[in-house]
Structures are given as structure tokens and as C-alpha cells.
Amino acid sequence: MKILVCLMVLSLALMVGCKTAECGKKAEKAPEAKAEKMEKAEKAEKAPAKKMEMTAVESSTIDEIGYDAEKQVLKIKFDNGEAYKYMGVPEATYKKLMKAKSKGKFFNAHIKDKFEAKQCD
């Protein structure tokens, strides 16, 4: 019974907030860590975006295809000059697209309306 009471008191203390020196140290570091993360994010925004390498493909509807594996972004430039980025595309889907006999049919069946798309330049 005493153990149960001790556990309940400890749980309550954790919910209310720790007042020990150790907890104070953690609280002091939290703003520094947050500021550091924000600084990194700002640097990333200011850094020039690396241009995605595009590959010309044989297709009646698609001129070029590019892929950023790190961000899982697929970029497709169509024969009408419009270009779109598709977010969250797995690398396996990109590879299948590149190997597809008909890239336009593969695009319509497996990418179009399946991933978030943004028109780009």
C-alpha cells in the first residue's frame, strides 16, 4: 500500500512539475535548444535551393522527370510546358515510372491524383 501511495505522489509531482535542481537545468536548456532549431531552420530557408536534376524521357506527354530521394519529391515537366512537383512519392514509384514502357499511362494510373501536387516553374 505504501508503494502505491508513493507512486501516486511521484506521479502527481511529475504532472505538477519538478522543482529539483536537475529539472531546473533541463528547463534552462530547453529555450537554447529551441533557439538552435529555429536558427537551423532559418539557415535552411535562406540557403539556395539546389536545382533538381531533370532527365529527358521518351513520352508523348512527358518531357522531363526529376526526383529528390531525400525529400521524396517527384518533378514532371509535361510536353505543354507545365511542370508539377509531387510530394511524398516513394523512390520505388519513381524507379517504376522511369522503367515504364508508357510513362504517361504509368503517371495517370499511379501518380496523378494520388500525391499532393504543386505547379512549379
C-alpha positions in Angstrom: 0.0 0.0 0.0 2.8 2.4 0.9 4.4 1.7 -2.5 1.2 2.6 -4.3 0.9 5.9 -2.3 4.5 6.7 -3.1 3.9 6.1 -6.8 0.8 8.3 -6.8 2.7 11.1 -5.1 5.5 10.8 -7.5 3.1 10.8 -10.5 1.4 13.9 -9.1 4.8 15.6 -8.6 5.7 14.9 -12.2 2.4 16.3 -13.5 2.8 19.4 -11.5 6.4 20.0 -12.4 9.7 19.1 -10.8 11.3 21.6 -8.5 14.7 19.9 -8.2 18.0 21.3 -9.4 18.1 18.6 -12.1 14.8 19.7 -13.6 15.8 23.3 -13.5 18.9 22.5 -15.6 16.7 20.8 -18.2 14.3 23.8 -18.2 17.2 26.2 -18.7 18.5 24.2 -21.8 15.0 24.0 -23.4 15.0 27.6 -24.7 18.5 27.2 -26.0 17.7 24.1 -27.9 14.5 25.7 -29.4 16.5 28.7 -30.5 19.1 26.5 -32.1 16.5 24.6 -34.0 14.9 27.8 -35.2 18.3 29.1 -36.3 18.9 26.0 -38.4 15.5 26.3 -40.0 16.2 29.9 -40.9 19.5 29.0 -42.5 17.9 26.2 -44.5 15.3 28.7 -45.8 17.9 31.2 -46.8 20.2 28.6 -48.4 19.8 28.5 -52.2 17.7 25.5 -53.1 19.6 23.0 -55.1 18.2 22.6 -58.5 16.7 19.2 -59.2 18.4 17.3 -62.0 15.9 16.6 -64.7 16.2 13.7 -67.2 14.6 13.9 -70.7 12.3 10.9 -71.4 10.7 9.5 -74.5 7.0 10.1 -74.0 4.2 11.8 -75.9 3.0 13.7 -72.8 6.1 14.0 -70.5 9.3 15.8 -71.5 11.4 15.5 -68.3 11.4 13.8 -65.0 13.4 14.6 -61.8 13.4 13.1 -58.3 14.8 14.2 -54.9 15.1 10.9 -52.9 15.8 12.8 -49.7 12.6 14.8 -49.8 10.6 12.2 -51.8 9.7 14.9 -54.4 9.0 13.9 -58.0 9.1 16.7 -60.6 7.5 16.2 -64.0 7.7 18.6 -66.9 5.0 18.0 -69.4 5.0 18.5 -73.2 2.8 21.5 -72.8 5.5 23.3 -70.8 3.8 23.0 -67.4 5.8 21.4 -64.5 4.5 19.9 -61.3 6.1 18.6 -58.1 4.5 15.6 -56.4 5.2 15.3 -52.7 5.7 12.1 -50.8 6.4 9.9 -53.8 8.4 6.7 -52.8 11.6 6.1 -54.6 10.2 2.7 -55.8 7.4 4.6 -57.6 9.9 6.9 -59.3 12.0 4.0 -60.5 8.9 2.2 -61.8 8.0 5.3 -63.7 11.4 5.6 -65.3 11.2 1.9 -66.4 7.6 2.1 -67.6 7.1 1.5 -71.3 4.4 4.2 -71.3 5.3 6.9 -68.8 2.0 8.7 -69.4 -0.1 5.7 -68.6 2.0 4.9 -65.6 1.7 8.5 -64.4 -2.1 8.5 -64.9 -2.5 5.2 -63.0 -0.1 5.6 -60.2 0.8 9.2 -59.6 -1.9 11.6 -60.8 -4.4 12.4 -58.1 -2.6 10.0 -55.7 0.0 12.5 -54.4 -0.1 16.2 -53.4 0.8 18.2 -56.5 2.1 21.8 -56.8 2.6 23.6 -60.0 6.1 24.9 -60.4 8.4 26.5 -62.9 
